[in-house]
Amino acid sequence: MFSDATAIATGSRHSLALRADGSLWIWGGQEGLKPRKALESITAMAGGSHDSIALGSDGSVWHWRLGDEPKRLSLPPE
């Protein structure tokens, strides 16, 4: 059903998979059982109990709660 995954992560209620093309897929919890593409150009991700974060190939940081769409975070300058 799902192939070409290069990394996986799990939260307490959901799972994430990163494909070789940089697309991030999520399923479980409020997302349902069928994987859906959440983001593109991703290099790393992590799942929490009710939310996830992802790192974009351009250094962007994304966050979302289960069932919501990802939002790019604005990080303070150094």
Backbone as a printed PyTorch tensor [residue, N CA C, xyz], in Angstrom:
tensor([[[ 0.8130, -1.1960,  0.0000],
         [ 0.0000,  0.0000,  0.0000],
         [ 0.8570,  1.2620,  0.0000]],

        [[ 1.9220,  1.2910,  0.8010],
         [ 2.7770,  2.4690,  0.8750],
         [ 4.2080,  2.0260,  0.6020]],

        [[ 4.8720,  2.6750, -0.3410],
         [ 6.2430,  2.2940, -0.6660],
         [ 7.1100,  3.5360, -0.8080]],

        [[ 8.4020,  3.3320, -0.9490],
         [ 9.3700,  4.3910, -1.1810],
         [ 9.5860,  5.2800,  0.0520]],

        [[ 9.2980,  4.7790,  1.2470],
         [ 9.5250,  5.5530,  2.4640],
         [11.0100,  5.4970,  2.8360]],

        [[11.5630,  6.6540,  3.2110],
         [12.9550,  6.7190,  3.6460],
         [13.0690,  6.9310,  5.1510]],

        [[11.9600,  7.3700,  5.7900],
         [11.9410,  7.5730,  7.2410],
         [10.5020,  7.4970,  7.7210]],

        [[10.3300,  7.0790,  8.9660],
         [ 9.0020,  7.0560,  9.5760],
         [ 9.0900,  7.6650, 10.9720]],

        [[ 7.9530,  8.1560, 11.4530],
         [ 7.8400,  8.6750, 12.8190],
         [ 6.4380,  8.3620, 13.2980]],

        [[ 6.2790,  8.2370, 14.5940],
         [ 4.9630,  7.9730, 15.1530],
         [ 4.6960,  8.8890, 16.3330]],

        [[ 3.4320,  9.2640, 16.4480],
         [ 2.9470,  9.9340, 17.6400],
         [ 2.1570,  8.9010, 18.4150]],

        [[ 1.4630,  9.3140, 19.4440],
         [ 0.6860,  8.3300, 20.2030],
         [-0.5670,  7.8920, 19.4500]],

        [[-1.0370,  8.7020, 18.4810],
         [-2.2710,  8.3890, 17.7690],
         [-2.1470,  8.4500, 16.2510]],

        [[-0.9570,  8.7250, 15.7150],
         [-0.8030,  8.8670, 14.2740],
         [ 0.6080,  8.4650, 13.8380]],

        [[ 0.7670,  8.3100, 12.5250],
         [ 2.0560,  7.9450, 11.9490],
         [ 2.3860,  8.8760, 10.7950]],

        [[ 3.6810,  9.0220, 10.5310],
         [ 4.1590,  9.8490,  9.4290],
         [ 5.1970,  9.0560,  8.6430]],

        [[ 5.2610,  9.3050,  7.3520],
         [ 6.2870,  8.6940,  6.5100],
         [ 6.8220,  9.7500,  5.5600]],

        [[ 8.1300,  9.7210,  5.3680],
         [ 8.7970, 10.6290,  4.4470],
         [ 9.2600,  9.8060,  3.2560]],

        [[ 8.8590, 10.2250,  2.0690],
         [ 9.2660,  9.5200,  0.8460],
         [10.5440, 10.1200,  0.2940]],

        [[11.2090,  9.3840, -0.5920],
         [12.4680,  9.8220, -1.1970],
         [12.3260, 11.1420, -1.9380]],

        [[11.1300, 11.4510, -2.4390],
         [10.9150, 12.7040, -3.1710],
         [10.6860, 13.8990, -2.2460]],

        [[10.7490, 13.7010, -0.9130],
         [10.5640, 14.7750,  0.0520],
         [ 9.1290, 15.0000,  0.4740]],

        [[ 8.1990, 14.1970, -0.0400],
         [ 6.7980, 14.3570,  0.3700],
         [ 6.5720, 13.6830,  1.7220]],

        [[ 5.7870, 14.3400,  2.5640],
         [ 5.4680, 13.8560,  3.9030],
         [ 4.0230, 13.3880,  3.9210]],

        [[ 3.8110, 12.1770,  4.3790],
         [ 2.4890, 11.5600,  4.4220],
         [ 2.1190, 11.2770,  5.8660]],

        [[ 0.8210, 11.4200,  6.1950],
         [ 0.3500, 11.2290,  7.5680],
         [-0.9410, 10.4170,  7.5560]],

        [[-1.1490,  9.6140,  8.6000],
         [-2.3890,  8.8620,  8.7630],
         [-2.5620,  8.4760, 10.2240]],

        [[-3.7860,  8.1060, 10.5890],
         [-4.1210,  7.7170, 11.9530],
         [-4.8050,  8.8570, 12.6910]],

        [[-5.3800,  8.5660, 13.8300],
         [-6.0790,  9.5840, 14.6180],
         [-7.1700, 10.2410, 13.7930]],

        [[-7.2810, 11.5500, 13.8900],
         [-8.2910, 12.3000, 13.1340],
         [-7.9880, 12.3400, 11.6360]],

        [[-6.8110, 11.8800, 11.2270],
         [-6.4300, 11.8810,  9.8110],
         [-7.0840, 10.7340,  9.0460]],

        [[-7.5220,  9.6940,  9.7370],
         [-8.0980,  8.5280,  9.0740],
         [-7.0270,  7.4860,  8.7690]],

        [[-7.4390,  6.3650,  8.1930],
         [-6.5320,  5.2510,  7.9410],
         [-5.7880,  5.3470,  6.6130]],

        [[-6.3060,  6.1400,  5.6830],
         [-5.6650,  6.2640,  4.3780],
         [-4.6190,  7.3830,  4.4320]],

        [[-3.3470,  7.0660,  4.0960],
         [-2.3200,  8.1140,  4.1270],
         [-2.6630,  9.2700,  3.1820]],

        [[-2.3890, 10.5090,  3.6580],
         [-2.5810, 11.6900,  2.8080],
         [-1.3000, 12.5100,  2.8230]],

        [[-1.0290, 13.1550,  1.6930],
         [ 0.1670, 13.9950,  1.6100],
         [-0.0920, 15.2780,  2.3750]],

        [[ 0.7960, 15.5860,  3.3260],
         [ 0.6420, 16.7800,  4.1570],
         [ 1.5420, 17.9110,  3.6750]],

        [[ 2.7670, 17.5860,  3.2350],
         [ 3.7410, 18.6040,  2.8390],
         [ 4.6830, 18.0400,  1.7790]],

        [[ 5.4190, 18.9410,  1.1270],
         [ 6.4540, 18.5590,  0.1710],
         [ 7.7650, 19.2230,  0.5700]],

        [[ 8.8600, 18.7460,  0.0330],
         [10.2040, 19.2820,  0.2900],
         [10.5630, 19.2440,  1.7710]],

        [[10.3350, 18.0910,  2.4030],
         [10.5990, 17.8970,  3.8310],
         [11.8330, 17.0170,  4.0030]],

        [[12.6580, 17.3280,  5.0190],
         [13.8600, 16.5270,  5.2830],
         [13.7980, 15.7470,  6.5910]],

        [[12.9530, 16.1790,  7.5470],
         [12.8320, 15.4950,  8.8380],
         [11.4650, 15.7900,  9.4310]],

        [[11.0000, 14.9050, 10.3310],
         [ 9.7060, 15.1010, 10.9700],
         [ 9.6800, 14.3800, 12.3080]],

        [[ 8.7030, 14.7530, 13.1450],
         [ 8.4980, 14.0950, 14.4310],
         [ 7.0260, 14.1780, 14.7770]],

        [[ 6.5390, 13.1630, 15.4880],
         [ 5.1450, 13.1300, 15.9100],
         [ 5.0440, 13.1960, 17.4160]],

        [[ 4.0920, 13.9790, 17.9100],
         [ 3.8100, 14.0670, 19.3360],
         [ 2.5030, 13.3600, 19.6410]],

        [[ 1.9320, 13.6340, 20.7920],
         [ 0.6960, 12.9510, 21.1530],
         [-0.4910, 13.4160, 20.3160]],

        [[-0.5650, 14.7060, 19.9830],
         [-1.6840, 15.2370, 19.1990],
         [-1.2310, 16.1890, 18.0960]],

        [[ 0.0790, 16.2590, 17.8630],
         [ 0.5780, 17.1810, 16.8550],
         [ 1.8480, 16.6460, 16.2180]],

        [[ 2.3050, 17.3340, 15.1640],
         [ 3.5170, 16.9390, 14.4500],
         [ 4.3040, 18.1840, 14.0720]],

        [[ 5.5950, 17.9890, 13.8260],
         [ 6.4420, 19.0540, 13.3070],
         [ 7.2550, 18.4840, 12.1490]],

        [[ 7.6720, 19.3650, 11.2510],
         [ 8.4720, 18.9400, 10.1150],
         [ 9.4700, 20.0330,  9.7550]],

        [[10.6060, 19.6210,  9.2100],
         [11.6500, 20.5360,  8.7720],
         [11.7000, 20.5130,  7.2520]],

        [[11.5350, 21.6860,  6.6500],
         [11.5850, 21.7980,  5.1990],
         [13.0160, 21.8360,  4.6950]],

        [[13.2020, 21.4880,  3.4270],
         [14.5440, 21.4940,  2.8360],
         [15.1300, 22.9030,  2.7730]],

        [[14.2750, 23.9350,  2.8880],
         [14.7430, 25.3260,  2.8910],
         [14.9730, 25.8640,  4.3020]],

        [[14.8850, 24.9990,  5.3180],
         [15.0730, 25.4030,  6.7100],
         [13.7970, 25.8310,  7.4060]],

        [[12.6770, 25.8220,  6.7010],
         [11.3970, 26.1930,  7.3110],
         [10.9620, 25.1300,  8.3200]],

        [[10.2040, 25.5580,  9.3250],
         [ 9.6780, 24.6550, 10.3470],
         [ 8.1560, 24.7050, 10.2680]],

        [[ 7.5410, 23.5400, 10.2330],
         [ 6.0900, 23.4120, 10.1030],
         [ 5.5260, 22.7070, 11.3230]],

        [[ 4.3170, 23.1050, 11.7400],
         [ 3.6410, 22.5030, 12.8890],
         [ 2.1650, 22.3580, 12.5670]],

        [[ 1.5410, 21.2930, 13.0730],
         [ 0.0940, 21.1450, 12.9510],
         [-0.4200, 20.1520, 13.9740]],

        [[-1.6520, 20.3950, 14.3830],
         [-2.3740, 19.4690, 15.2550],
         [-3.1180, 18.4860, 14.3800]],

        [[-3.3640, 17.2920, 14.8780],
         [-4.0800, 16.2830, 14.1010],
         [-5.3980, 16.8410, 13.5910]],

        [[-5.6720, 16.6230, 12.3270],
         [-6.9020, 17.0970, 11.7080],
         [-6.8060, 18.4920, 11.1290]],

        [[-5.7250, 19.2410, 11.4410],
         [-5.5290, 20.5930, 10.9120],
         [-4.5050, 20.5660,  9.7830]],

        [[-4.4390, 21.6550,  9.0490],
         [-3.4420, 21.7930,  7.9880],
         [-2.1310, 22.3180,  8.5850]],

        [[-0.9870, 21.9030,  8.0300],
         [ 0.3070, 22.4110,  8.5160],
         [ 0.4240, 23.9120,  8.3610]],

        [[ 1.0720, 24.5490,  9.3420],
         [ 1.3280, 25.9860,  9.3000],
         [ 2.8170, 26.2210,  9.4810]],

        [[ 3.3600, 27.1020,  8.6590],
         [ 4.7760, 27.4340,  8.7680],
         [ 4.9850, 28.3250,  9.9900]],

        [[ 5.9470, 27.9840, 10.8310],
         [ 6.2350, 28.7480, 12.0250],
         [ 7.1730, 29.8960, 11.7030]],

        [[ 6.9470, 31.0200, 12.3430],
         [ 7.8530, 32.1460, 12.2420],
         [ 8.7510, 32.1230, 13.4620]],

        [[ 9.9990, 31.7890, 13.2380],
         [10.9340, 31.6940, 14.3580],
         [11.6140, 33.0370, 14.5690]],

        [[11.8980, 33.3950, 15.8250],
         [12.5720, 34.6730, 16.0920],
         [14.0030, 34.6410, 15.5420]],

        [[14.5270, 35.7930, 15.1220],
         [15.9120, 35.8320, 14.6450],
         [16.8790, 35.5530, 15.7950]],

        [[18.0650, 35.1320, 15.4370],
         [19.0800, 34.8300, 16.4550],
         [19.6020, 36.0910, 17.0810]]])
